[in-house]
Amino acid sequence: MVGDPDDVVEARRRGASGHRALPHTADVRIEAWGASRERCLAEAVVGMVECFADVADVRPSSVERLRPTGPGDAELLAGLLDEVIYRMEVYGQVPVDVAAGHVRGPGGGLEVRLAVAGLSDVEITGAVPKAVSWHELRMGPDPYGWSCAVTIDA
């Protein structure tokens, strides 16, 4: 991404995945990147969770499988993050680990596996996300793989 610090650019050249949070008025902006679309999506989820919870020492209590869809990559990203927020609000589940990959066989598509713990089992360190903003939402291939940026309303 343009304007990245040299260490981020160098890590991306080596194929590293990652994310970072940037302050954005009363919200937070998440930037994520990965060698593949799937890795970029997983990093975006992890980045969003890290903005409000410390899950480093939390063990998951179950694994949830999602099959997000969307007409484009940005819509897929927004839908996935919205689903994570929904699961926090309705079921009290917080992802502590995320993996994404292609589904083999008929229908194919994307599957995201969320290793989740109860919201009451994690240390809350910031405002819990309320929604995904469509303003300046982007996701797509770049010179080092894939990258995305999204603003999260807290």
TORTOR-356531 format. One line per 4 residues: number of its first residue (from 0); their letters; for each residue x, y, z of N, C-alpha, C. Coordinates in nm, 2 decimals, padded with zeros to 4 digits, m for minus. Example, Ala and Ser with C-alpha at 12.3 -4.5 7.8 and 13.67 -1.06 7.14 Angstrom:
BEGIN
0	AS	01.32/m00.57/00.78/01.23/m00.45/00.78/01.32/m00.33/00.78 | 01.28/m00.22/00.71/01.37/m00.11/00.71/01.29/00.00/00.79
This chain:
BEGIN
0	MVGD	00.08/m00.12/00.00/00.00/00.00/00.00/00.09/00.12/00.00 | 00.05/00.22/m00.07/00.13/00.35/m00.08/00.15/00.41/00.06 | 00.27/00.45/00.09/00.30/00.51/00.21/00.33/00.42/00.33 | 00.34/00.29/00.30/00.37/00.19/00.40/00.52/00.22/00.45
4	PDDV	00.54/00.20/00.58/00.68/00.20/00.63/00.76/00.10/00.56 | 00.89/00.12/00.55/00.98/00.03/00.48/00.98/m00.11/00.54 | 00.96/m00.13/00.67/00.96/m00.26/00.72/00.83/m00.34/00.68 | 00.72/m00.27/00.66/00.60/m00.34/00.61/00.62/m00.38/00.47
8	VEAR	00.67/m00.29/00.39/00.70/m00.32/00.25/00.79/m00.44/00.23 | 00.90/m00.44/00.31/00.99/m00.55/00.30/00.93/m00.68/00.35 | 00.85/m00.68/00.45/00.78/m00.80/00.49/00.69/m00.85/00.39 | 00.62/m00.76/00.32/00.52/m00.80/00.22/00.60/m00.86/00.10
12	RRGA	00.71/m00.81/00.07/00.79/m00.86/m00.04/00.83/m01.01/m00.02 | 00.85/m01.04/00.11/00.88/m01.18/00.15/00.76/m01.27/00.16 | 00.64/m01.21/00.14/00.51/m01.28/00.14/00.45/m01.29/00.28 | 00.49/m01.20/00.37/00.43/m01.20/00.50/00.29/m01.14/00.50
16	SGHR	00.21/m01.19/00.59/00.07/m01.13/00.61/00.07/m01.05/00.73 | m00.02/m00.96/00.74/m00.03/m00.87/00.86/m00.15/m00.78/00.85 | m00.15/m00.69/00.95/m00.26/m00.59/00.97/m00.21/m00.48/01.06 | m00.28/m00.37/01.05/m00.25/m00.26/01.14/m00.38/m00.18/01.16
20	ALPH	m00.39/m00.11/01.27/m00.51/m00.03/01.30/m00.46/00.12/01.30 | m00.54/00.20/01.24/m00.51/00.34/01.23/m00.62/00.42/01.29 | m00.59/00.52/01.38/m00.71/00.60/01.43/m00.78/00.67/01.32 | m00.91/00.68/01.34/m01.00/00.74/01.24/m01.12/00.80/01.31
24	TADV	m01.10/00.93/01.34/m01.21/01.01/01.41/m01.25/00.93/01.53 | m01.38/00.89/01.55/m01.42/00.81/01.66/m01.42/00.66/01.63 | m01.38/00.63/01.51/m01.38/00.49/01.46/m01.23/00.44/01.45 | m01.22/00.32/01.39/m01.08/00.27/01.37/m01.07/00.22/01.22
28	RIEA	m00.96/00.24/01.16/m00.94/00.20/01.02/m00.84/00.08/01.03 | m00.89/m00.03/00.97/m00.80/m00.15/00.97/m00.75/m00.16/00.82 | m00.62/m00.19/00.82/m00.55/m00.22/00.69/m00.49/m00.36/00.71 | m00.52/m00.45/00.61/m00.47/m00.59/00.62/m00.41/m00.63/00.49
32	WGAS	m00.32/m00.72/00.49/m00.26/m00.77/00.37/m00.22/m00.91/00.38 | m00.20/m00.98/00.27/m00.16/m01.12/00.26/m00.12/m01.16/00.12 | m00.06/m01.27/00.11/m00.02/m01.33/m00.02/m00.14/m01.37/m00.10 | m00.25/m01.40/m00.03/m00.37/m01.45/m00.10/m00.49/m01.37/m00.05
36	RERC	m00.60/m01.37/m00.12/m00.72/m01.31/m00.08/m00.77/m01.37/00.05 | m00.76/m01.50/00.07/m00.80/m01.56/00.19/m00.72/m01.52/00.31 | m00.59/m01.51/00.29/m00.51/m01.46/00.41/m00.54/m01.32/00.44 | m00.56/m01.24/00.34/m00.59/m01.09/00.37/m00.72/m01.08/00.45
40	LAEA	m00.83/m01.16/00.41/m00.95/m01.16/00.48/m00.93/m01.20/00.63 | m00.86/m01.31/00.65/m00.83/m01.36/00.79/m00.76/m01.25/00.87 | m00.66/m01.18/00.81/m00.59/m01.08/00.88/m00.68/m00.96/00.91 | m00.78/m00.93/00.83/m00.87/m00.82/00.86/m00.96/m00.85/00.98
44	VVGM	m01.00/m00.98/00.99/m01.08/m01.02/01.11/m00.99/m01.01/01.23 | m00.87/m01.06/01.23/m00.78/m01.06/01.34/m00.75/m00.91/01.38 | m00.73/m00.82/01.28/m00.71/m00.68/01.31/m00.82/m00.62/01.38 | m00.95/m00.65/01.33/m01.06/m00.59/01.39/m01.08/m00.63/01.54
48	VECF	m01.05/m00.76/01.57/m01.07/m00.81/01.70/m00.96/m00.75/01.79 | m00.84/m00.73/01.75/m00.73/m00.68/01.83/m00.76/m00.53/01.87 | m00.85/m00.47/01.79/m00.88/m00.33/01.83/m00.96/m00.31/01.95 | m01.02/m00.42/02.00/m01.11/m00.41/02.12/m01.08/m00.52/02.22
52	ADVA	m01.01/m00.62/02.19/m00.99/m00.74/02.28/m00.85/m00.79/02.28 | m00.81/m00.84/02.39/m00.68/m00.91/02.40/m00.72/m01.06/02.41 | m00.69/m01.13/02.30/m00.72/m01.28/02.29/m00.60/m01.36/02.29 | m00.48/m01.31/02.32/m00.36/m01.38/02.31/m00.35/m01.51/02.39
56	DVRP	m00.40/m01.51/02.51/m00.39/m01.62/02.60/m00.53/m01.70/02.62 | m00.62/m01.67/02.53/m00.75/m01.73/02.54/m00.76/m01.85/02.45 | m00.82/m01.96/02.51/m00.84/m02.08/02.43/m00.98/m02.08/02.38 | m00.99/m02.13/02.25/m01.12/m02.13/02.19/m01.21/m02.24/02.25
60	SSVE	m01.34/m02.21/02.25/m01.44/m02.31/02.31/m01.50/m02.39/02.19 | m01.50/m02.33/02.07/m01.56/m02.40/01.96/m01.51/m02.35/01.83 | m01.54/m02.41/01.72/m01.50/m02.36/01.59/m01.63/m02.34/01.50 | m01.64/m02.23/01.45/m01.76/m02.19/01.36/m01.71/m02.18/01.22
64	RLRP	m01.79/m02.23/01.13/m01.75/m02.22/00.98/m01.85/m02.13/00.91 | m01.80/m02.04/00.84/m01.88/m01.94/00.76/m01.85/m01.96/00.62 | m01.95/m01.93/00.54/m01.94/m01.94/00.39/m01.98/m01.80/00.33 | m01.90/m01.70/00.36/m01.94/m01.56/00.31/m01.94/m01.55/00.16
68	TGPG	m02.03/m01.47/00.11/m02.04/m01.45/m00.03/m02.06/m01.30/m00.06 | m02.03/m01.26/m00.18/m02.06/m01.12/m00.22/m02.03/m01.11/m00.36 | m02.08/m01.00/m00.43/m02.06/m00.98/m00.57/m01.92/m00.94/m00.60 | m01.85/m00.89/m00.51/m01.71/m00.84/m00.53/m01.63/m00.86/m00.40
72	DAEL	m01.50/m00.84/m00.41/m01.41/m00.86/m00.30/m01.44/m00.77/m00.18 | m01.47/m00.64/m00.21/m01.50/m00.55/m00.10/m01.62/m00.59/m00.03 | m01.72/m00.63/m00.10/m01.85/m00.67/m00.04/m01.83/m00.80/00.04 | m01.74/m00.89/00.00/m01.71/m01.01/00.07/m01.64/m00.97/00.20
76	LAGL	m01.55/m00.88/00.20/m01.48/m00.83/00.32/m01.59/m00.77/00.42 | m01.67/m00.68/00.37/m01.77/m00.62/00.46/m01.87/m00.72/00.52 | m01.91/m00.82/00.43/m02.00/m00.92/00.48/m01.94/m01.01/00.59 | m01.81/m01.04/00.57/m01.74/m01.13/00.67/m01.73/m01.05/00.80
80	LDEV	m01.69/m00.93/00.80/m01.67/m00.85/00.92/m01.81/m00.83/00.99 | m01.91/m00.80/00.91/m02.04/m00.78/00.96/m02.09/m00.91/01.03 | m02.06/m01.03/00.98/m02.10/m01.15/01.04/m02.03/m01.18/01.17 | m01.90/m01.14/01.18/m01.82/m01.15/01.30/m01.88/m01.06/01.41
84	IYRM	m01.92/m00.93/01.37/m01.98/m00.84/01.46/m02.12/m00.90/01.51 | m02.20/m00.95/01.42/m02.33/m01.01/01.45/m02.31/m01.12/01.55 | m02.21/m01.21/01.53/m02.19/m01.32/01.62/m02.15/m01.28/01.76 | m02.07/m01.16/01.77/m02.04/m01.11/01.90/m02.16/m01.06/01.97
88	EVYG	m02.25/m00.98/01.89/m02.37/m00.92/01.95/m02.47/m01.03/01.99 | m02.50/m01.12/01.91/m02.60/m01.22/01.93/m02.56/m01.34/02.01 | m02.44/m01.40/01.98/m02.40/m01.52/02.05/m02.29/m01.50/02.15 | m02.24/m01.38/02.16/m02.13/m01.35/02.25/m02.00/m01.43/02.22
92	QVPV	m01.97/m01.45/02.09/m01.86/m01.52/02.04/m01.75/m01.42/01.98 | m01.63/m01.44/02.02/m01.52/m01.36/01.97/m01.41/m01.45/01.91 | m01.37/m01.43/01.78/m01.27/m01.51/01.72/m01.14/m01.49/01.79 | m01.07/m01.60/01.82/m00.94/m01.60/01.88/m00.83/m01.65/01.78
96	DVAA	m00.88/m01.71/01.67/m00.80/m01.75/01.56/m00.89/m01.76/01.44 | m00.83/m01.73/01.32/m00.90/m01.73/01.20/m00.82/m01.80/01.09 | m00.89/m01.88/01.00/m00.83/m01.94/00.88/m00.93/m01.93/00.77 | m00.89/m01.91/00.65/m00.98/m01.91/00.54/m00.92/m01.99/00.42
100	GHVR	m01.00/m02.05/00.35/m00.96/m02.13/00.23/m01.07/m02.16/00.14 | m01.03/m02.22/00.02/m01.13/m02.26/m00.08/m01.19/m02.39/m00.04 | m01.32/m02.40/m00.07/m01.39/m02.52/m00.05/m01.38/m02.60/m00.18 | m01.34/m02.73/m00.16/m01.32/m02.81/m00.28/m01.45/m02.88/m00.31
104	GPGG	m01.47/m02.92/m00.43/m01.59/m02.99/m00.47/m01.69/m02.90/m00.53 | m01.81/m02.96/m00.55/m01.92/m02.88/m00.61/m01.95/m02.75/m00.54 | m01.97/m02.65/m00.61/m02.01/m02.52/m00.55/m01.89/m02.44/m00.51 | m01.78/m02.50/m00.47/m01.66/m02.43/m00.43/m01.69/m02.32/m00.33
108	GLEV	m01.62/m02.21/m00.35/m01.64/m02.09/m00.27/m01.54/m02.08/m00.16 | m01.57/m01.99/m00.07/m01.48/m01.96/00.04/m01.54/m02.01/00.17 | m01.45/m02.06/00.25/m01.49/m02.10/00.39/m01.39/m02.03/00.49 | m01.45/m01.97/00.59/m01.38/m01.91/00.69/m01.40/m01.98/00.82
112	RLAV	m01.30/m02.03/00.89/m01.31/m02.10/01.01/m01.27/m02.01/01.13 | m01.36/m01.99/01.22/m01.34/m01.90/01.33/m01.33/m01.99/01.46 | m01.21/m01.99/01.52/m01.20/m02.05/01.65/m01.24/m01.94/01.75 | m01.35/m01.97/01.82/m01.42/m01.86/01.90/m01.41/m01.90/02.05
116	AGLS	m01.42/m01.79/02.13/m01.43/m01.80/02.27/m01.54/m01.71/02.31 | m01.59/m01.72/02.43/m01.70/m01.63/02.48/m01.65/m01.49/02.51 | m01.73/m01.40/02.48/m01.69/m01.25/02.50/m01.66/m01.23/02.64 | m01.72/m01.30/02.73/m01.69/m01.29/02.88/m01.55/m01.35/02.91
120	DVEI	m01.49/m01.43/02.82/m01.36/m01.49/02.85/m01.24/m01.41/02.80 | m01.27/m01.30/02.73/m01.16/m01.22/02.68/m01.15/m01.08/02.75 | m01.03/m01.03/02.76/m01.01/m00.90/02.82/m01.05/m00.79/02.71 | m01.15/m00.71/02.75/m01.19/m00.60/02.66/m01.10/m00.48/02.68
124	TGAV	m01.04/m00.44/02.57/m00.94/m00.33/02.58/m00.98/m00.20/02.50 | m01.10/m00.21/02.44/m01.14/m00.09/02.36/m01.29/m00.10/02.33 | m01.34/m00.01/02.25/m01.48/m00.01/02.21/m01.51/m00.13/02.12 | m01.61/m00.21/02.15/m01.66/m00.32/02.07/m01.72/m00.27/01.94
128	PKAV	m01.68/m00.32/01.82/m01.73/m00.28/01.70/m01.88/m00.29/01.69 | m01.94/m00.19/01.62/m02.09/m00.19/01.60/m02.13/m00.22/01.45 | m02.04/m00.17/01.36/m02.08/m00.19/01.22/m01.95/m00.16/01.13 | m01.97/m00.21/01.01/m01.86/m00.18/00.90/m01.91/m00.07/00.82
132	SWHE	m01.82/00.03/00.80/m01.85/00.14/00.71/m01.82/00.11/00.57 | m01.91/00.15/00.48/m01.88/00.13/00.33/m01.80/00.24/00.28 | m01.77/00.35/00.35/m01.70/00.46/00.31/m01.55/00.42/00.29 | m01.49/00.44/00.18/m01.35/00.41/00.15/m01.32/00.26/00.17
136	LRMG	m01.41/00.17/00.16/m01.39/00.03/00.18/m01.32/m00.02/00.05 | m01.22/m00.10/00.06/m01.15/m00.15/m00.05/m01.08/m00.28/m00.02 | m01.08/m00.36/m00.13/m01.00/m00.49/m00.12/m00.97/m00.53/m00.26 | m00.85/m00.58/m00.28/m00.81/m00.62/m00.41/m00.66/m00.66/m00.42
140	PDPY	m00.62/m00.71/m00.53/m00.48/m00.75/m00.55/m00.40/m00.63/m00.56 | m00.27/m00.64/m00.52/m00.17/m00.54/m00.53/m00.04/m00.60/m00.57 | 00.07/m00.52/m00.58/00.20/m00.58/m00.63/00.25/m00.69/m00.54 | 00.21/m00.70/m00.41/00.27/m00.80/m00.32/00.17/m00.91/m00.29
144	GWSC	00.05/m00.91/m00.34/m00.05/m01.01/m00.31/m00.19/m00.94/m00.31 | m00.24/m00.94/m00.19/m00.38/m00.87/m00.17/m00.37/m00.78/m00.05 | m00.45/m00.67/m00.05/m00.46/m00.58/00.06/m00.60/m00.53/00.07 | m00.64/m00.48/00.19/m00.77/m00.43/00.21/m00.76/m00.32/00.31
148	AVTI	m00.86/m00.23/00.31/m00.88/m00.13/00.41/m01.03/m00.11/00.44 | m01.06/m00.10/00.57/m01.20/m00.09/00.61/m01.21/00.00/00.74 | m01.31/00.08/00.75/m01.34/00.16/00.87/m01.44/00.08/00.95 | m01.42/00.07/01.08/m01.50/00.00/01.17/m01.56/00.10/01.26
152	DA	m01.70/00.11/01.27/m01.77/00.20/01.36/m01.77/00.14/01.50 | m01.73/00.21/01.59/m01.73/00.15/01.73/m01.83/00.22/01.82
